[in-house]
């Protein structure tokens, strides 16, 4: 009988404290609450029932978007709080097609346009939700820098900026969206450089009056 594959490795890394190994991404993130630390996900597939939360001063880092896959079957896949530091090297997929509320591969809320930004680097984000106002990435009243990332949402917008959000996005792709590529609602600021937007059913960029 063939043996089952070993579960992916998860480590909690803290300066001066070495590395602690955990059985799941959720367990490591919960253990890291309130700490300045990095949760490192090894190569593999992480099937999560509900949303994972990245708190203030935390980073979540995978082995590469082609090696580390995070799937969430209920609601948003990843929720980042104000003060979260970095998400990198991951493929993040929100898989629930008909959630009761809008759902996202990654949502960042709070902190304001002048706060320290959440950095999203070398990630692939996709959302399957058909709920109104869903997207691969939500930036809600927060500041985010996204570099070398791609965003896909076959039945929704690729990126949604609301409540005075600030997004600096470069060297990536927004593609295969059921709605617009990037939707910037009033009070939001979008800075885009070297970004390809293609194969979206609506506008590449929809900027409401009052956004920049």
N, C-alpha and C positions, 0 to 999 in steps of 0.2 A: 504494500500500500504506500502510495506517495505521501510524503510528509507535508503538512501544511506550511505555507511560507511564514517566516518569522514576522511578527508585527513590526511596523516601523519604529525606529528609535526616536525618542523625544528627550531633550535635555533642557534643564533650566540653568542658565549661565549667569553668574554674578561676579563682579569684580572682587577679587580677594577671597572668594568663597568656593572657587572651583565649579565643577559641573555636577548636578544631581539628575539622575535618570528617572523618568516617569513612564507610566504605562499608556498615557493618552495625552493628546494636545490639551483637552479640557482640564485634565488633572493638573498639568503643568501651569496653565494660565491661572487657574484658581489658586495654586500654591504661590504664584508670583504676585498676587494682588498686593498693592502697596509698596512693592519693591522696585528698585531700578535694576532691571534685568532684561535678558533676552531668552525667549523660548525658541529653541532650535529644533525644527522638524526634519528628521532624516528622510531619505528617499522612500516613497511609498504612497499608498492611498489611505486617506483618513476620512472615513464615513461617519459624519456627525449627525445625530438626530436633530439637534437644535442649534441655535446660534452660539458661536464662540465670542467671548468678550476680551478685547485687548485694552487694559486699563492704563491710567497715566503712568509715564516713565517706562512703559514696556515696549519691547520690540518682538515681532514674530517673524522668523526667518526660516525659509525652506532651503533645500539643497539645489534648487533651480526649478523654474516653471515647467520644465520637461521631465522633472523627476519627482516633485512633491505635489500631490493633488489633494485638495481639501474640498469635500463635498458635504453640503448641508441639505437635509431633506425637509426641514421645517423652518419657515421664516427666512430671515437674512442669514447668510453664512457667517459673516464676520462683522462685529460691531466694535468700533473703536471710540473710546472716550476722549474727551479733551485732555491733551497732555500725552497721548500715545505717541511713540517716537517713530517707529519704522515697521513697515510690512514689506518683505522682499523675498524673491525667489520662490514664488508659489503660483500654482494654478488654483483659483478659487471659483467654485461653481455652486450657485444657488439653484437647486434642482426642483423645488416644489412649483408645479405649474399654476396652481389655483389657490394661493394663500388667501386668508381672510383679509389681510392688510398688505399694503405695498411691501415688497421684499427686494433685497439687493445682495449682490455678491459681497460688497463691502459698503458699509455706511459709517461715515464720520460725522459726529455731531458735537457742536459746542466749541467754545474757545474764542470765536470771533476772528475777523480778518487780520488782526494784529497779533494773534497768538503764535507760538512756535508751531510750525507746520508738521503735520503727519507726512512722512515721506513714504511713497509707494514706489518700489523699484523692481524692475524686471519681473513683473507679475502678469498673469493672464486672468482676467475677471469675466465671468459670464453669468447671466441671470435668465432663468426660464419662466419667471413669474409673468402672468398675464394680468395681474391686478393693476388697476389704474395707478399711475405715478411710480411704478417700479422702474428699476434701472440696474445696470451692472455696477455703477458707482453712484452713491449719493453723498454729496457734501452739503451739510445742513448747518449754516451758521458757523462754519469752521474754515480753517486754512489747510490746504493739501497741496503737496508737490508730487506729481506722478511722472516718472521718467522711464522710458523703455518698457512701457506696458501696453497691453491690448485689452479692449473692452468689447464685449459682444452681448446682445440681448435680442433674440429673434422676434420677440413680441412686445418689446418695450424700448425705451430710450437707452442709449449707451451710457450717458453720463447726465446726471441731474444736479443742478446747483440751485439751492434755495436759501432763503432767510439770511441774505448777506454773505453767501459763501465766497471763498477765494480759491481758485484752482490755477496752478501753474503746471501745464502739461506739455511734455516735449518728447520727441523721438519715439512715438508710439503709433497705435492704430485704433480707430473706432470703426467697427465694421459689422455688417449683417445685423442691423437693428430694425425692429419692427416699427419703431417711431423715429424720432430725429436722432442724429448722432450725439450732439450735446445740446441740452436744453438749459439755458441760463435764465432764471426767473428774476424779477426786479430786486435790485440791490446787490446782485452777484457780480463778481469780477472774474473774467476768464483771460488767461495769458497762454497762448498756444504757439509752439515753435516746432517745426519739423514733424507735424502731426498729419497722418493720413486718415481721412474720413471717407468711407466708401460703402456702397451697397446698403444704404439706409432708406427705408420706405418714405420718410419725410425729409425735412431740411437737414443738411449736414450740421449746421449750427442754427438753433432757434434762440435768438436773444430778445427777451421781452424788454419793453420800454423800461428804462431805469437800471438795466444791467449794462456792463461794460466789457 
